[in-house]
């Protein structure tokens, strides 16, 4: 009895996040984002080694250009995913009533996830490592004032800066094409909601070190969609071969301007 109590006490004080197994990786390309994850469900009470199932749900589809990937304890992953789904439904209803945009942006989702995770610190932290992957509109270039003889006139100068809002005929703004108007947004967070935003690649889970190493060696900027999802699959499968707590199937979600496309990956279940 003493040994069993000591074992559970040590388990409660240890980092329970990796005990649940799982792996998630996301990387950005030219107007596209790929998010790949495994399907293994482990038992955290036995150190994460016994295989419980092969149908883990680690991805929450927010809308056609935004996904939320989760790794960690299976129970905390499900709890946080359901909480986020409920919050997003409430936000969607409020936006509809206010006649606003019902689709939450990737930076806004990142702040919402960070706030929810940090709010749990005083009770019991949720042992999840979220990854936000989506597409956002590229920032429009700053307006340029065309050379004019009267641009230094008092009507065009305000507080030492040029007032480019008038006259309108002197403002030139380059228009971006529809194919290049979207940029990848990637954000990884820890269990307390500390964010790390980038545009190249992020990873979480038990084999995150192997995933980061493979991504650093193989990832290249501005990859087209077909090459991007295949590279994400290659990195995930390669990292899972060196980790006994992930695997049992994998799936890659490719986000483009047209929506989300999923690819099932066959892999060993041992």
RASUL-V494225 format. One record per backbone hydrogen bond with DSSP energy under -0.5 kcal/mol. CO is the residue of the C=O (numbers start at 1). NH is the residue of the N-H. If there is no record, write none. Layout:
CO,NH + CO,NH
This chain:
1,5 + 2,6 + 3,7 + 4,8 + 5,9 + 6,10 + 7,11 + 8,12 + 9,13 + 10,14 + 14,16 + 16,20 + 17,20 + 18,21 + 20,42 + 21,72 + 22,206 + 23,38 + 24,204 + 25,36 + 26,202 + 27,34 + 29,31 + 32,29 + 33,255 + 34,27 + 35,253 + 36,25 + 37,251 + 39,56 + 41,52 + 41,53 + 42,44 + 43,46 + 43,48 + 44,47 + 46,49 + 50,43 + 53,41 + 56,58 + 58,70 + 59,61 + 60,62 + 60,68 + 63,66 + 65,135 + 66,62 + 66,63 + 67,133 + 68,60 + 69,131 + 71,129 + 73,77 + 74,78 + 75,79 + 76,80 + 77,81 + 78,82 + 79,83 + 80,84 + 81,85 + 82,86 + 83,87 + 84,88 + 85,89 + 86,90 + 87,91 + 88,92 + 89,93 + 90,94 + 91,95 + 92,96 + 93,97 + 94,98 + 95,100 + 96,99 + 102,104 + 105,109 + 106,110 + 107,111 + 108,112 + 109,113 + 110,114 + 111,115 + 112,116 + 113,117 + 114,118 + 115,119 + 116,120 + 117,120 + 118,121 + 120,123 + 125,127 + 126,128 + 127,73 + 129,71 + 130,189 + 131,69 + 131,133 + 132,187 + 133,67 + 134,185 + 136,183 + 144,146 + 144,172 + 148,151 + 150,153 + 153,156 + 154,157 + 156,163 + 158,161 + 161,158 + 162,164 + 163,166 + 167,170 + 168,171 + 170,146 + 172,144 + 177,180 + 178,181 + 181,138 + 183,136 + 185,134 + 186,198 + 187,132 + 188,196 + 190,193 + 193,195 + 194,190 + 196,188 + 198,186 + 200,28 + 202,26 + 204,24 + 205,208 + 207,211 + 208,212 + 209,213 + 210,214 + 211,215 + 212,216 + 213,217 + 214,218 + 215,219 + 220,223 + 223,30 + 224,228 + 225,229 + 226,230 + 227,231 + 228,232 + 229,233 + 230,234 + 231,235 + 232,236 + 233,237 + 234,238 + 235,239 + 236,240 + 237,241 + 239,242 + 240,243 + 243,246 + 245,22 + 247,39 + 247,40 + 249,39 + 250,265 + 251,37 + 252,254 + 252,263 + 253,35 + 253,255 + 254,256 + 254,261 + 255,33 + 256,259 + 259,256 + 261,254 + 263,252 + 264,266 + 265,250 + 268,248 + 268,249
